[in-house]
Amino acid sequence: MEFKTALEQFLDAISKKQMATIRKFLPKSGPMAGIMCDGTILDTVEDFLEFFDDWFEDDQWSITHDLVFVEESSEMAYGVTEGDYFDKDDDGEPYSLSLITTCIMRNIEGQWIVTLFQQTEANLDD
């Protein structure tokens, strides 16, 4: 599978809250890096899965990703996306955030595996 296809499938699985598909792109266990836009640091696969399980219980949010940059070699690649996150606050008021997402993947025996996933709140309106 091409890196760009793998990245798009991984990000689409996040948008659709599909844990089974997300798991296909993660190491079996152990260390990885996840940095969420609220500053939460996830440093193991288990932490990453627990965070996403909790996040996916909330059905009020949605997220978009538009791929803007890819750098790829046969062993590693990364992609950068711009996107928007929509949710409701604790009072039920809607809000949105502009996000930059960076995802680094390693090609392990033909399978692209996430080694770093980072979301950063951004000002994309300028």
N, C-alpha and C positions, 0 to 999 in steps of 0.2 A: 504494500500500500504506500502511496506517495505521502510525504509528510503533510502537505496542505490538506489532503483528504482526511487524514487522521486527526489533524487539528480541528478541522471543521466538524467532524463527527463528535469529538470530545466536547467542543463548545456547544454544539447543538444539544447534546445530552444534558448539559448543565441547564440550558434554556428550557428543556422539556422535563427536567427533574427525573432523569432516567439513570438511577444508580447502577443498574446492571451494565449499562454501556460505559459509564464513567469508570467502573472497576476494570474494564478491559484495557484501559490506557494507563493504569497505575501499576507501580511495582507490586509484587505479591505481598510484601511486608517491608518494614524497615524505614530507613530515612528517606525523606524527600522534603522539599521546601514549598510551603504554601504561605503566602502573605496576602491577607485579605484587606480590603480598603479601610476597614475600621482599625487596622493595626494588629489584628489577631495573627499570630504566627503559628503555623502548623508544621511541625518538623518530623512527623512520621505519617506513613500511609494511614495508620489507625486514627490519628488525630484528624486527618483530612476527611476520612469517611465519616467520622462522628460529627464533624462540623457540617458536612453536606447533608447527612441524615437529619440533623436538627433543622437546618435551613429549609430543606424540602418539605418539612411538616407545615410550614407557612405557605398557604396557597394564594396569598394576595400579591406576591411579587412577580415581576417578569424582567427579563434581561435580554438585550440585543448585543450582537457582536458583528462588527464590520472589519474584516481583515485588511490592514493597511500596509503591512510589511512582513516579509518572510526572508530569512537567511537560512540556507540549508547546505549541509554536507552529507556524506553517506552515513556518518555516525551520529551526528547531532544536528538539531535545527531549532529555530525559534520563530515564533510569530507574534506580532503585535496587533492588537485590535483596538478600535474605538467603539464605544457602545454606550447604552443607556440602561440604567437600573430604575425600575418603577416599583414603588411599594407604598404602604400606608404607615404612618407613625402610630404611636400608642393611643392617640386620640382618634384614630381612623381617618386622619387627613392625608391625602395623597402627596407624595413627594417624588422627586427623581434626582438621580446623580448621573453625571457623565463619568465614564470610566475608561481608563486605559488598562488593558489586560495583556500581560506578557506570559507566554507559555513556552518553556524550553522542554524539548523531548529528546530522548536518546533512542537510537535504533538498536534494539536488542533482538538479534536473530530474526530480522524482518518485521518486528513489531515496534511501533513508536510508543514509548513509555514516558510519561510526564516525570520530569525531575524538578521543575520549578513552575509554580503557578502563582502569579502576582497580579492583584487588582489594585489600581491606584485611582483615587478620585481625581478628576481633572477638570479644568476649565476649558472646554472645547468650543465655547462660543466666540472666543477672540479670533 
